[in-house]
Amino acid sequence: MILEALGSVLLGLALSWAAQRRLPDRLPTQRVVYPAGTLGALFGAYLTHTALGSGHLLGTLLGAAFVAAVTLSLLIRPTTRRLRRSAAV
């Protein structure tokens, strides 16, 4: 269980770092991105560990990566190049 938690924290930090490097203008500050990725990975590890049971390290880490990626995707803001249309059109 300790390895699953530590692995999921490292995985969440790695995904947060990659997202921050890839989309720096569309994500909030680092103070929001890193904890969101880490907590998303921890929750994903808890969720998949509860569903699968003990002894499924790879499945637990895959679930952690999936939930962390979903959590980080919720932080992405739209680009600023959107066309603005009036309500009368």
C-alpha positions in Angstrom: 0.0 0.0 0.0 2.9 2.4 0.7 4.4 1.7 -2.7 1.1 2.4 -4.4 0.7 5.7 -2.5 4.2 6.8 -3.2 4.0 5.7 -6.8 0.8 7.5 -7.4 2.2 10.7 -5.8 5.2 10.6 -8.1 3.0 9.8 -11.1 0.7 12.8 -10.2 3.7 15.1 -9.9 5.1 13.9 -13.2 1.8 14.4 -15.0 1.5 17.8 -13.5 5.0 18.8 -14.5 4.3 17.5 -18.1 1.0 19.4 -18.3 2.6 22.6 -17.0 5.4 22.3 -19.5 3.1 21.5 -22.4 0.3 24.0 -21.7 1.7 26.8 -19.5 -0.6 29.5 -20.9 -3.8 27.5 -20.6 -3.3 26.2 -17.0 -3.5 28.1 -13.7 -0.5 28.7 -11.6 1.8 25.9 -10.4 0.3 26.3 -6.9 -2.9 24.9 -8.2 -1.7 22.4 -10.9 0.8 20.4 -8.7 -1.6 19.7 -5.8 -4.5 19.0 -8.2 -2.5 16.3 -10.0 -1.1 14.8 -6.9 -4.5 14.7 -5.1 -6.1 13.3 -8.2 -3.6 10.5 -8.5 -4.0 9.7 -4.8 -7.7 9.6 -5.1 -7.4 7.4 -8.2 -5.1 5.0 -6.4 -7.5 4.8 -3.5 -10.4 4.2 -5.8 -8.8 1.5 -7.9 -7.2 -0.2 -4.9 -10.7 -0.4 -3.3 -12.2 -1.7 -6.5 -9.4 -4.2 -7.4 -8.1 -5.2 -4.0 -4.5 -5.6 -2.9 -1.9 -7.1 -5.2 -2.7 -5.2 -8.3 0.0 -2.6 -8.3 0.0 -1.9 -12.1 -3.8 -1.6 -12.2 -3.8 0.8 -9.3 -1.1 3.0 -10.9 -3.0 3.0 -14.2 -6.2 4.1 -12.3 -4.2 6.8 -10.5 -2.8 8.1 -13.8 -6.2 8.1 -15.4 -7.9 10.1 -12.5 -4.9 12.5 -12.3 -5.1 13.2 -16.1 -8.9 13.8 -15.8 -8.3 16.1 -12.9 -5.7 18.1 -14.7 -7.8 18.3 -17.9 -10.5 20.0 -15.8 -8.1 22.8 -15.1 -7.4 23.7 -18.8 -8.9 27.0 -19.8 -10.0 27.8 -23.4 -7.8 29.7 -25.7 -8.2 33.5 -25.8 -8.7 33.5 -29.6 -12.4 32.8 -29.5 -14.7 34.8 -31.6 -17.2 36.8 -29.6 -20.6 37.2 -31.0 -23.4 39.4 -29.8 -26.6 37.9 -28.5 -28.6 39.8 -31.2 -27.0 37.9 -34.1 
